[in-house]
Amino acid sequence: MINKLKEFITQGNKRSVEAKKNVIGSLLIKVMSIAISLVMVPMTIHYINPTQYGIWLTLSSMVAWISFFDIGFTQGLRNRFAEAKAKGDLQMIKTYVSTSYFFIGIIFVSLWIILLLINQFIDWGRLLNINEQTAREVSLLAYIIFSYFCFQFVFRIINTILIADQKPAIGAMLDLIGQVFSLAAIYIISVLTKGSLIYLGLALGIAPTIVLLGANLYFFRTKYKEFAPSLHFVKKKYAKDIMSLGLKFFILQIASIVQYQTILFLIAHYFDPLQVTSYNIAYKYFGILQMGFMILVTPLWSGVTDAYNSGDIEWIKNVVKKYLYILIPFILIGAVMLAIAGSVYDMWLGKNLVHISFNISLLCYIFFATGMFATIFVFVINGIGALQVQFYSSIITAIGFLIFSMLMIKQFHLGIESILISSIVANVYGYIIAPIQYYNIIIKRSKSAVWYQ
C-alpha cells in the first residue's frame, strides 16, 4: 500500500509530482482544520450567544471589504513570482517580493491609522440593527478587528509566495497553527470570563497574527533567504509591472467583495443578526465541500502559469479533465449532506439552539456545487492571466447581485433566500463564461484576441 502510494506520487513530470505532494499534505492538514472549525463554532456560540455571534460574523465580513486596498498586489505577485521562477530569474523574484512588501505595507499601515480615526464616527447601532449598549461594545471590537486584519494582510504575503512556489500545504499548515492557538484561546476565555465580544476578538485575532509574523521571520532566514525583502530591491517600475496584471485582480476582488462579503451585512441590516448565524452555520457546513475540493485544486493556478509559459498545453488539458472527474464525488457527497443536514445541525450545535430552514441548506449546497465547478476554469484563466472577459463580467454581475437582491427583498418580500439566490446567479462567469473561455484558449486555440487579454 505504501509502495503504491509512493509510486503514484512520483509518477509524472516535476510539476505534477509537486502538485501531488502538496495535495496529500494539504488533505491531512485540512482535515484537522475542518475538525477545529467545527468545534470552534458551537464553542463560540455558547461563549457568547447566537445573536452576538451573528454580530461578530457581520462585522468581520465588513472589515474584510478593506482587502481590496491591496490593489491586486498579492494576486499579481502570485503570477509574477511563478513566471520569474519558471525562467530561473531569482533576482527578479527578490525584486517582486521586496516591492510587494513595501507598497502593501505602506497601504495597510496608512489604512489602519485612517480606520482608527473614522471608527468613532460610525453609528454601529443603526448600521447593524443593534441596541446602544451592544453598539458601544461593537465600536471597541472594531478597533481590534481593524488592527489585526491590516497587519495580517501584510504578513500573509508569505502565504502568497508559498502558493506561487507550488507549496500551498505549508501555507495551510500556518493557518492550522493559527487555528489551534485561537481554539485554545477561546477555551481559556470561556473558562475564565463571561461572554464578551471584546475577548472573542482578541482570542481570534492575536494568535494568527503572531503565527504569520513568525513565519515571515523563519522563511526569510531559511528557505527564502535569497528572496528576503530589501529596500534596495524596491523598484517603483516593478510595482507597476505587478499592478498591470494585479489591477485586474483588484477589480475582481472588489466584485467578489460586493457579491459575497456584503451577504452578511445585507442579512443583518434587512433582517437581524440571528439570521446571520443561521446562514453562516449552513454556509460552514456545506463549505466543508469546498474546503476539501480546494485542497486538490489550489496547485492548479500556479501550475497552469508554469505550464502555459512553458508551452505545455497538453498538461493543462489533462489536469482539467482529472479535476472534472474528481468533482463528481464531491457533488454526490454534498447531496447526502443535504439530506441529513437537519440531524447534523442538531448533533453539532445542540437541539433548538439555532433554526436553519431546508431552503437555506439547499441554496448553500447549490452555491458551493456551482462554485466548485467554476473554480476549475477560473483558476485556469487566472493562471494564464487572461482576465479581461472576467474583468467586465465581474463588474456587471456585482451590480446585478445588488439590484437583484434589493428587488427580491423590497418588492417580493422574500427572506434571506433572496440574497442566496442572487449570489448563485451572480456567479455566472465561473460556471458558464469561464468554461467557454477555457475552450477557446486551450481546446480550440482560437485566434480571437478577446479570449487572451
C-alpha positions in Angstrom: 0.0 0.0 0.0 2.8 2.4 1.0 4.8 1.5 -2.1 1.8 2.1 -4.4 1.3 5.5 -2.8 4.9 6.4 -3.3 4.7 5.2 -6.9 1.6 7.3 -7.5 3.2 10.4 -6.1 6.5 10.1 -8.0 4.8 9.4 -11.4 4.6 12.3 -13.9 6.6 15.4 -14.6 8.1 17.6 -11.9 5.1 19.9 -11.9 2.6 17.1 -11.4 4.7 15.4 -8.7 5.0 18.7 -6.8 1.2 19.1 -7.0 0.5 15.6 -5.7 2.8 16.1 -2.7 1.0 19.3 -1.8 -2.4 17.8 -2.3 -1.7 14.9 0.0 -0.1 17.2 2.6 -2.9 19.7 2.3 -5.5 17.0 2.7 -4.2 15.9 6.1 -3.9 19.5 7.2 -7.3 20.5 6.0 -9.0 17.5 7.8 -7.6 18.8 11.0 -8.5 22.4 10.1 -12.1 21.4 9.4 -12.3 19.5 12.7 -11.1 22.6 14.6 -13.6 24.8 12.7 -16.5 22.5 13.6 -15.5 22.5 17.2 -14.9 26.3 17.3 -18.4 27.2 16.0 -20.5 25.8 18.9 -17.8 26.7 21.4 -18.0 30.3 20.2 -21.8 30.4 20.1 -22.1 29.0 23.7 -19.4 31.5 24.9 -21.4 34.5 23.7 -24.9 33.8 22.1 -26.3 33.2 18.6 -27.2 36.9 18.1 -23.8 38.2 19.3 -22.2 35.5 17.1 -24.1 37.0 14.1 -22.8 40.4 15.0 -19.3 39.1 15.1 -19.6 37.5 11.7 -21.1 40.5 10.2 -18.5 42.9 11.5 -15.7 40.6 10.4 -17.1 40.3 6.9 -17.5 44.1 6.6 -13.9 44.7 7.7 -12.8 42.2 5.0 -14.1 44.7 2.5 -10.9 46.7 3.0 -8.9 43.9 1.5 -9.4 45.4 -1.9 -7.0 48.2 -0.9 -4.1 45.9 -1.8 -4.9 47.0 -5.4 -4.3 43.4 -6.7 -0.7 43.3 -5.5 -0.9 39.9 -3.9 -2.5 38.2 -6.9 -0.2 40.0 -9.3 2.8 38.8 -7.2 1.5 35.3 -7.3 1.6 35.2 -11.1 4.8 37.2 -11.5 6.6 35.1 -8.9 5.7 31.9 -10.8 6.7 33.4 -14.1 10.1 34.5 -12.9 10.7 31.2 -11.2 9.8 29.3 -14.5 12.5 31.5 -16.2 15.0 30.9 -13.3 15.3 34.7 -12.7 16.0 34.8 -8.9 16.9 38.4 -8.7 13.6 39.4 -10.3 11.8 37.3 -7.7 13.5 39.2 -4.9 12.5 42.5 -6.6 8.9 41.4 -6.9 8.8 40.3 -3.3 10.5 43.4 -1.9 8.4 45.7 -3.9 5.2 44.0 -2.9 6.0 44.1 0.8 7.0 47.7 0.7 3.9 49.0 -1.1 1.4 46.7 0.6 3.0 47.7 4.0 2.5 51.4 3.3 -1.0 50.9 2.1 -2.3 48.9 5.0 -0.5 50.8 7.8 -1.9 54.0 6.4 -5.3 52.4 6.1 -5.1 51.2 9.7 -4.5 54.7 11.0 -7.4 56.1 9.0 -9.8 53.4 10.2 -8.9 54.0 13.8 -9.7 57.7 13.3 -13.1 57.3 11.5 -14.4 54.4 13.7 -15.5 56.9 16.4 -17.9 58.4 13.8 -19.6 55.2 12.7 -23.1 54.5 14.0 -22.8 50.8 14.5 -26.2 50.6 16.2 -28.0 51.8 13.1 -25.8 50.0 10.7 -26.1 46.5 12.3 -29.6 46.9 13.7 -28.5 46.6 17.3 -29.1 48.4 20.6 -27.0 51.2 22.0 -25.1 49.2 24.6 -24.1 46.5 22.1 -23.2 49.2 19.7 -20.6 50.6 22.1 -19.1 47.2 22.5 -19.0 46.7 18.7 -17.2 50.0 18.3 -14.4 48.8 20.6 -14.4 45.4 18.8 -14.0 47.3 15.5 -10.7 48.8 16.7 -9.4 45.3 17.5 -10.5 43.8 14.2 -9.1 46.7 12.1 -5.8 46.3 13.8 -5.2 42.6 13.4 -6.8 42.5 9.9 -4.4 45.2 8.5 -1.3 43.6 9.9 -2.3 40.1 9.0 -2.8 41.3 5.4 0.9 42.4 5.2 2.2 39.3 7.0 0.1 37.0 4.8 2.2 37.8 1.7 4.3 34.8 2.8 1.3 32.6 2.0 1.0 34.1 -1.5 4.7 33.3 -2.0 4.3 29.7 -0.8 1.3 29.2 -3.1 3.1 30.7 -6.1 6.0 28.4 -5.3 3.5 25.5 -5.5 3.8 24.8 -1.8 0.2 25.5 -0.6 0.4 22.7 2.0 2.9 24.8 4.0 0.6 27.8 3.8 -2.3 25.7 5.0 -0.1 24.5 7.9 0.4 28.1 9.0 -3.3 28.6 9.0 -3.8 25.4 11.0 -1.4 26.5 13.7 -3.2 29.8 14.0 -6.5 28.0 14.4 -5.1 25.7 17.1 -3.9 28.7 19.1 -7.2 30.5 18.6 -9.2 27.5 19.7 -7.1 27.2 22.8 -7.6 30.9 23.5 -11.4 30.6 23.1 -11.4 27.7 25.6 -9.4 29.7 28.1 -11.6 32.8 27.9 -14.8 30.6 28.1 -13.5 29.2 31.4 -12.2 32.4 32.9 -14.6 35.0 31.6 -18.3 35.6 30.8 -19.4 36.1 27.2 -17.6 39.1 25.7 -17.2 40.2 22.0 -14.0 42.0 23.0 -12.3 38.9 24.5 -13.5 36.9 21.5 -12.0 39.4 19.1 -8.7 39.3 20.9 -8.7 35.4 21.0 -9.4 35.1 17.3 -7.1 37.8 16.1 -3.8 37.8 18.1 -2.8 34.2 17.7 -2.9 34.0 13.8 -1.1 37.4 13.5 1.8 36.1 15.7 2.0 32.9 13.7 2.2 34.8 10.4 4.8 37.2 11.7 6.9 34.2 12.9 6.5 32.5 9.5 7.9 35.6 7.8 10.9 35.7 10.1 11.5 32.0 9.7 11.2 31.6 5.9 13.2 34.7 5.0 16.0 33.5 7.2 16.0 29.9 5.8 14.2 28.6 2.6 13.5 32.0 1.0 16.6 33.8 2.3 17.7 34.8 -1.2 14.2 36.4 -1.7 14.1 38.2 1.6 12.6 41.7 1.2 15.1 44.5 1.0 14.7 48.2 0.5 17.5 48.1 -2.1 15.3 45.9 -4.3 12.1 48.0 -4.1 11.5 49.3 -7.6 8.6 51.5 -8.4 8.5 50.5 -12.0 8.1 46.8 -11.0 5.2 47.8 -8.8 3.5 49.0 -12.0 4.5 45.7 -13.6 2.8 43.7 -10.8 -0.2 46.0 -10.9 -0.5 45.8 -14.7 -1.8 42.3 -14.0 -2.8 42.9 -10.4 -5.1 45.8 -11.2 -7.5 43.5 -13.0 -7.4 41.2 -10.0 -8.1 44.3 -7.9 -11.4 44.9 -9.7 -12.2 41.2 -9.5 -11.6 41.4 -5.7 -14.0 44.3 -5.4 -16.6 42.4 -7.4 -16.1 39.4 -5.1 -16.4 41.5 -2.0 -19.7 43.1 -3.3 -21.1 39.7 -4.2 -20.0 37.7 -1.1 -18.8 39.8 1.7 -21.9 42.0 1.7 -24.2 39.0 2.2 -23.8 39.0 6.0 -24.3 42.8 6.1 -27.5 42.6 4.0 -28.9 39.9 6.2 -28.1 41.8 9.4 -29.4 45.1 8.1 -32.6 43.9 6.4 -33.4 41.0 8.8 -31.4 40.6 12.1 -28.0 39.3 13.3 -29.6 36.0 14.4 -30.4 35.2 10.8 -26.7 35.8 10.0 -25.9 33.0 12.4 -28.4 30.6 10.8 -27.0 31.4 7.3 -23.4 31.1 8.5 -23.9 27.7 10.1 -25.3 26.3 6.8 -22.5 28.0 4.9 -19.8 26.5 7.1 -21.5 23.0 6.9 -21.6 22.9 3.1 -18.3 24.9 3.0 -16.6 21.7 4.1 -17.1 20.5 0.5 -15.3 23.5 -0.9 -12.6 23.3 1.7 -11.9 19.7 0.6 -12.0 20.5 -3.1 -9.7 23.5 -2.7 -7.1 21.2 -1.2 -7.0 19.5 -4.6 -7.4 22.5 -6.8 -5.1 25.1 -5.2 -2.0 23.9 -7.0 -3.8 24.3 -10.4 -3.4 28.1 -10.6 0.4 28.3 -10.3 0.8 25.0 -12.2 -1.1 26.5 -15.2 1.0 29.6 -15.1 4.2 27.5 -15.2 2.7 25.1 -17.9 1.3 27.9 -20.1 4.6 29.9 -20.0 6.4 26.6 -20.8 4.1 25.8 -23.8 2.8 22.6 -22.1 -0.8 22.9 -23.2 -1.4 19.1 -23.0 -0.7 19.2 -19.3 -3.4 21.8 -18.8 -6.0 19.8 -20.8 -5.2 16.6 -18.9 -5.3 18.2 -15.5 -8.7 19.9 -16.2 -10.2 16.5 -17.2 -9.0 15.0 -14.0 -10.4 17.7 -11.8 -13.8 17.4 -13.5 -13.8 13.7 -12.7 -12.8 14.4 -9.1 -15.7 16.9 -8.8 -18.3 14.2 -9.3 -18.0 12.5 -5.8 -18.0 16.0 -4.2 -21.3 16.7 -5.7 -22.7 13.4 -4.6 -21.4 13.8 -1.1 -23.0 17.2 -1.0 -26.4 15.7 -1.9 -26.0 13.3 1.1 -25.1 16.1 3.3 -28.2 18.0 2.3 -30.4 15.0 3.1 -29.1 14.7 6.6 -28.4 18.4 7.3 -31.1 18.8 10.0 -29.9 16.0 12.0 -26.3 17.1 11.7 -27.1 20.6 12.9 -28.8 19.3 16.0 -25.9 17.0 16.8 -23.3 19.6 16.1 -24.9 22.6 17.9 -27.4 21.1 20.2 -31.2 20.9 19.6 -33.2 24.2 19.3 -30.2 26.4 19.6 -30.3 27.8 16.1 -33.1 27.2 13.5 -31.9 26.6 9.9 -34.5 26.0 7.2 -34.1 23.4 4.5 -34.3 26.2 1.8 -31.1 27.8 3.3 -29.3 24.4 3.3 -30.4 23.7 -0.3 -29.3 27.1 -1.6 -25.9 26.8 0.2 -25.4 23.4 -1.4 -26.2 24.8 -4.9 -23.9 27.7 -4.3 -21.0 25.5 -3.4 -21.7 22.9 -6.1 -21.7 25.5 -8.9 -18.8 27.3 -7.2 -16.5 24.2 -7.2 -17.2 23.6 -10.9 -16.5 27.2 -11.6 -13.2 27.2 -9.6 -11.6 24.7 -12.0 -12.0 27.0 -15.0 -11.5 30.3 -13.2 -8.1 29.1 -11.8 -7.0 28.1 -15.3 -8.0 31.5 -16.7 -6.3 33.3 -13.7 -3.1 31.2 -14.2 -3.0 32.2 -17.8 -3.6 35.8 -16.9 -6.4 36.3 -19.5 -8.6 38.4 -17.3 -10.4 40.9 -19.5 -13.6 38.9 -20.0 -13.7 38.1 -16.3 -13.0 41.7 -15.5 -16.0 43.1 -17.4 -18.3 40.2 -16.3 -17.4 40.7 -12.6 -18.5 44.4 -12.8 -21.8 43.6 -14.4 -22.6 40.6 -12.1 -21.6 42.6 -8.9 -24.1 45.4 -9.8 -26.6 42.8 -10.8 -26.3 41.0 -7.5 -27.2 44.1 -5.5 -30.1 45.1 -7.8 -31.5 41.5 -7.8 -31.2 41.3 -4.0 -32.9 44.6 -3.4 -35.7 43.7 -5.8 -36.5 40.4 -4.2 -36.2 41.8 -0.6 -38.2 45.0 -1.1 -40.6 44.2 -3.9 -41.3 40.5 -3.4 -40.6 40.5 0.3 -38.6 37.2 0.2 -36.4 36.2 3.2 -32.7 35.7 3.3 -33.2 33.1 0.5 -33.3 36.1 -1.9 -29.7 37.0 -1.1 -28.5 33.5 -1.6 -30.3 33.1 -5.0 -28.8 36.4 -6.1 -25.3 35.2 -5.1 -25.7 32.0 -7.2 -27.0 33.9 -10.2 -24.1 36.4 -9.9 -21.5 33.6 -10.2 -22.5 33.1 -13.9 -18.9 33.9 -15.1 -17.5 30.9 -13.3 -19.9 28.2 -14.4 -20.8 29.4 -17.9 -18.4 32.0 -19.3 -15.1 30.7 -17.9 -15.6 27.2 -19.4 -16.3 28.9 -22.8 -13.2 31.0 -22.5 -11.1 27.9 -21.5 -12.5 26.0 -24.6 -11.4 28.9 -26.9 -7.9 29.3 -25.4 -6.9 25.7 -24.7 -9.0 23.4 -26.8 -9.9 25.4 -29.9 -6.8 27.6 -29.8 -9.0 30.5 -31.1 -7.3 33.3 -33.0 -9.7 35.9 -31.5 -7.6 38.2 -29.2 -10.6 38.8 -26.9 -10.1 35.5 -25.1 -6.4 36.0 -24.4 -6.5 39.5 -23.0 
